[in-house]
Amino acid sequence: DSGVTQTPKHLITATGQRVTLRCSPRSGDLSVYWYQQSLDQGLQFLIQYYNGEERAKGNILERFSAQQFPDLHSELNLSSLELGDSALYFCASSPTSLGSGNTIYFGEGSWLTVV
Amino acid sequence: QKEVEQDPGPLSVPEGAIVSLNCTYSNSAFQYFMWYRQYSRKGPELLMYTYSSGNKEDGRFTAQVDKSSKYISLFIRDSQPSDSATYLCAMSAGSGGSNYKLTFGKGTLLTVNP
């Protein structure tokens, strides 16, 4: 158990809908990362927050947004869902940003199926 | 050219074999190198973490980094069926801006047969 908690574990939704994925980082970790994993693309970095502020952005679509709250939990919002958004979405956390030599620890993921 | 290249396999070996997994990369700014193990539909689990070039050993696992060749390896000795998983290499420049992100290889699927 990495200490990173993600909910829900599975969800099925229709195209055009909106979903919110939730993440609680490991106790004491200030950085939260979101990754998308699909069969053809592998693990793709979406976005990073550090202590409530956006720190780095990757291949995140404009239909997707995220935020980190004062209690350090984070939410990833996916809207106008398309079939191609079906994937495993992982949250990860680290004590600080990677620049200090830390690495990141992953949650178990949220499996999204868009039908 | 992708930043990180990893042979997806699949790789199938008998129990007890020595397994060699490799990644190449193109970004010379990478200085932190990691190997993650991922069981099916589970979150990636950190196996090994190294900084810059050199070797690091942890039990049956040895990680090697050759920055001059932009090549990293993971060796698994006395492989066990429980080692069957997808192994992902990951790396980071570890400095400011977008370099905070980890860049992953696509993973190599390993099966260890009893």
Chai-1 contact restraints between the chains, C-beta under 6 A:
chainA,res_idxA,chainB,res_idxB,connection_type,confidence,min_distance_angstrom,max_distance_angstrom,comment,restraint_id
A,G42,B,F104,contact,1.0,0.0,6.0,A-B,restraint_1
A,G42,B,K106,contact,1.0,0.0,6.0,A-B,restraint_2
A,L43,B,F104,contact,1.0,0.0,6.0,A-B,restraint_3
A,F45,B,K101,contact,1.0,0.0,6.0,A-B,restraint_4
A,Q48,B,Y100,contact,1.0,0.0,6.0,A-B,restraint_5
A,R55,B,Y100,contact,1.0,0.0,6.0,A-B,restraint_6
A,A56,B,S98,contact,1.0,0.0,6.0,A-B,restraint_7
A,A56,B,Y100,contact,1.0,0.0,6.0,A-B,restraint_8
A,A56,B,K101,contact,1.0,0.0,6.0,A-B,restraint_9
A,G58,B,K101,contact,1.0,0.0,6.0,A-B,restraint_10
A,F90,B,G43,contact,1.0,0.0,6.0,A-B,restraint_11
A,S97,B,Y100,contact,1.0,0.0,6.0,A-B,restraint_12
A,L98,B,S92,contact,1.0,0.0,6.0,A-B,restraint_13
A,L98,B,G94,contact,1.0,0.0,6.0,A-B,restraint_14
A,L98,B,Y100,contact,1.0,0.0,6.0,A-B,restraint_15
A,G99,B,G94,contact,1.0,0.0,6.0,A-B,restraint_16
A,G99,B,S95,contact,1.0,0.0,6.0,A-B,restraint_17
A,T103,B,M34,contact,1.0,0.0,6.0,A-B,restraint_18
A,T103,B,L46,contact,1.0,0.0,6.0,A-B,restraint_19
A,T103,B,Y49,contact,1.0,0.0,6.0,A-B,restraint_20
A,F106,B,G43,contact,1.0,0.0,6.0,A-B,restraint_21
A,F106,B,P44,contact,1.0,0.0,6.0,A-B,restraint_22
A,G107,B,G43,contact,1.0,0.0,6.0,A-B,restraint_23
A,E108,B,G43,contact,1.0,0.0,6.0,A-B,restraint_24
A,G109,B,G43,contact,1.0,0.0,6.0,A-B,restraint_25
